[in-house]
């Protein structure tokens, strides 16, 4: 059975069978606006996830005049995001949205 941990009214479920600690997670503050921010979009390489995120990115840019949009690919839906990609996201974007496809 998957372990569940409550973090600020958000339930995180770990399907891998390893232990979760609520101290491992911190929610960032939401920005007041997306205007002038760099948006990161992470897709999981499943069918159509890139298409959905590209459309979402364009819609958000049209509405909020983003500074930039950076696209990332997880390369495998069944594996964690590679540490170098996570590091790039942490250093390159203000906001990150991830999406799945199928």
C-alpha positions in Angstrom: 0.0 0.0 0.0 1.3 3.5 -0.8 2.4 5.7 2.1 0.6 9.1 2.5 2.0 12.3 4.1 0.0 15.5 4.7 1.9 18.7 3.8 0.0 22.0 4.3 -3.4 20.5 3.3 -1.8 18.7 0.3 -1.6 14.9 0.4 1.5 13.4 -1.1 1.3 9.7 -2.0 4.5 7.7 -2.5 3.8 4.7 -4.8 7.3 3.4 -4.7 7.2 1.8 -1.3 9.9 4.0 0.2 9.3 6.1 3.2 8.1 9.7 3.0 8.8 12.4 5.6 6.8 15.6 5.7 10.1 17.4 6.4 11.2 16.5 2.8 8.7 18.8 1.2 8.2 22.5 1.2 5.6 24.4 -0.8 6.9 27.6 -2.4 4.9 30.8 -2.1 2.8 31.6 -5.2 3.8 34.7 -7.1 1.4 37.6 -7.2 1.6 37.6 -11.0 3.1 35.5 -13.9 3.9 38.7 -15.8 7.6 39.0 -16.5 8.3 35.5 -15.1 10.1 32.6 -16.7 7.8 29.6 -17.0 9.1 26.1 -17.0 7.1 23.3 -18.6 8.1 19.7 -17.8 6.5 16.9 -19.9 6.8 13.2 -19.2 7.3 12.0 -22.8 4.0 10.3 -23.1 1.8 10.9 -26.2 0.6 14.4 -26.5 2.0 15.8 -23.3 4.3 18.1 -25.2 1.4 19.4 -27.3 -0.8 20.1 -24.3 2.1 21.9 -22.5 3.0 24.0 -25.6 -0.6 25.1 -26.0 -0.8 25.9 -22.3 2.5 27.8 -22.4 1.2 29.9 -25.4 -2.1 30.7 -23.6 -0.3 31.8 -20.4 2.2 33.9 -22.4 -0.7 35.6 -24.3 -2.4 36.4 -21.0 0.6 37.3 -18.8 3.4 38.4 -21.1 6.0 35.9 -19.7 9.7 36.7 -19.8 10.4 33.3 -21.3 9.2 29.7 -21.5 11.6 26.9 -21.0 10.6 23.3 -22.0 11.9 20.3 -20.3 11.5 16.6 -21.1 11.5 13.9 -18.3 12.4 11.3 -20.9 10.5 8.5 -19.0 7.1 8.6 -17.4 8.1 5.7 -15.1 11.4 7.2 -13.8 12.1 10.2 -11.7 13.3 13.4 -13.4 17.1 13.3 -13.9 19.0 15.3 -11.2 20.7 17.6 -13.8 17.2 18.5 -15.2 15.9 19.2 -11.7 18.9 21.4 -11.1 18.4 23.3 -14.4 14.7 23.8 -13.5 15.6 25.2 -10.1 18.1 27.6 -11.6 16.3 28.7 -14.7 12.6 29.2 -14.0 10.3 31.1 -11.6 7.3 28.8 -12.0 7.1 25.2 -13.1 4.2 23.2 -14.5 4.4 19.5 -15.2 2.0 17.6 -17.3 1.3 14.0 -18.4 -0.1 12.6 -21.6 -1.8 9.5 -23.0 
